[in-house]
Amino acid sequence: MLALRLARGSHPLVLLRRLLVAAASAGVGFLLLCTLSYASGHPAHSTAAVLRLLWCFVPLAATVQFAVAVARTDPSTRPRSGLSAVGLGPVRLALLAAVSTAVSCTLGSMVALLFFLHLRGDLTGLPFDGAAAGPLDAGAPLPLAAVLVLLALVPVAAAGASALALRAGPVSTAAPDDTSSDVLTEPEAPDPAAPPTGLPWGVALAAAGLAVEAYMSRGDGHSLLPLPGRLDATPAGVLVGWTLTAVGLAVAGPGLAHLCGRLLQSARPGAVRLLAGRVLMDEARRIGRPLGVVCAVLSAAVAGYALYGTDAHPLGPLTELGAVLVLGCTTATLLTSALEARQAREQTSQALLRLGAPASALRAATALRTVALLLVFAPLTWLIAELAALPLTA
């Protein structure tokens, strides 16, 4: 009840983010139900049904990541003085965030179920002159237990991940005096915390993924992994290589963002460049991993367009829905993480303004951080996409 009361009294932007989580959950739930209907309608094709189910875990993971980012920026999950006295300590706040996330995702799953049953004609007859009856296997029965289990995947995973993320590290609420005094000091010690150490591992994983893809793409194509639509097949080794590359970019993201911050402070930086670099180094862990994931998704999209963009063979509707979910959720996660970073440095910004720093300098520092990240991650995305598509188009 407390979670529902907080949701009802939340800011419209907070409600919008929760509705976006519900919409993403509805999309994933619809994909899972389509996979279940295919398995029920084609019992002899159990392997293809399992592979379609595995494909659904890609948008599911993107949705869970987005739900965690939204939970971290929820004002109701921030620790405040005095809340522990009324029983709302860090554990209770994490539990509250998990319940709120579960409510949003459950709402999306129920919408997916109603929409799916409506398209199948199980509620009020076949809509659209029965155009969706064939793709959704309208005549196949749906096991109730399987429906409930599949629809519960997103709420349970998102709620558990949100609770763990908030229990491990909520949004920083340090006092202005804790951060403003060392914002413009020397760049040798950017944080009491150690800098990200995943850059070598990320580079190694990305290189290994590209090598696996290049090696496995030389096969005869007997090992196939179909996408959940009309796209016929893709060599399984290629998909394994893409997965390793995506994980590598996600692991290397914080290190690359930290490196961008160091580069901004090189060669006698002024106050604006020093401020931009220090803030970027401090926020490298928070925005680096979502930025790496976006880089991986965009590189996969560019590589996919290089393979199929000029082909007359169209993608299936479920493949397009999955692609939209992955692109939308990863981009929204990056924007939400940027909002979280802005909330974390709000007190520092206010302290700098009170000390006489012009607001234009803060805006210029933000623009410098954005340009630095684009100059590093945009060419990297293009390079990974070209290297990923080269063995398949040769």
C-alpha positions, 0 to 999 in steps of 0.5 A: 500500500505504501508503494501505491501511495508513493506512486500516486503522489509522484512527479509526472516525470517519475510516473512517465518513467514507470509507465515506460517500464510497464510498456517495455514489460508488456512488449517482453511479455508479448514476445514470451507469449508468442513463443509459448503459442508457437511451442503449443502449435508446433509440438514437433519443433521443440528445438526451434521453440526453445531457441525462440525463447532464448532470443526473448532473453535479450529484450528481457535483459534490456528491460530489467536494466531499464527498470533498475535504472528507473528504480535508482532515480526514484525519489522515494528510494533515496535515503533521508535523515529521520527515515530510519527512525520510522522503519524506512532504513536502507533495507526497507527502501530497497524493498519498497523500490522492488515492490514499486518495480514489480507493480509496474512490470506486473501491470505491463505483463497483464496488458500483454496478456490481454492484448495477446488474447485479444489478437488470438480471438480468445476474448471477443472474436478475431480482430483485423479479419483474423490476420493475427490468427496464423502467426499467433497459432490461435487454435493452439491451447495455452497452458495456464501454468506456463503463461503465469511463469512466463509473465512473472519472469520480468516482474520477478527479475526486475524487482530482484535486480532493483533491490540488489542494486539499491541495497548495494549502492543508492544514489549519492546524497553527500553534503555539499561540503563533502564534494565541492572542496575537491572538485577542482583539485589535482587529477591524480586522485579522482575519487576515494574509490579506485578507478574502473579496472575493467578496461583490459578485460573488456577489450579482451572480451570484445576482441575474443568475440570478434575472433569467434565470429570471424572463425565461426562464420566460415562454417557451412551454416548447419548450426543455426539459431533462428530469430523470432520472426521471418528471418530464417537463420543465423550461424550460432557461432556468430551470435556467440561472438556478438554476445562476447563483444557486447559483454566486452563493450559493457565491461570496458565502458566505465574504463573508457569514460574514465579515460575520457575524463583524464584526456579532458584534463591533459595539457594545462586544462582551464577551470572548465576542462578541469571541472568536466574531466573531474566530473566525468571521472567521478561518474564513469562507473555510473554512466560508463556501463549503460554507454557501453551497452548502447555502443554494443546495441548500435554496433549490432544494429549497424552490422545487421543493416549491413547484412540485411538492409539491402536484402529483399528478405524482410524481418519478421514483426516479432524480430522488429518488436524485439529490436525496438525494445532493445534499442529503446530500453538501452537508450532510455537506460543511458538517459536515466543513468545520466539523470541519476548522475545529474541528481548525484552532483546537484549539491556540488553544482549548487555549492559551486554556484554559491561560490561564484562560479558562472552557470555558463561554466557548468553548461560548458563543462556538460557540453565538453563531457558530451563531446568527449564521450561522443568522440570516443564511443562513436568511432568505436561503435562504427569500428566494432560494427564494421569488424562484426559485419566484415566476415559475414559480407565477405 
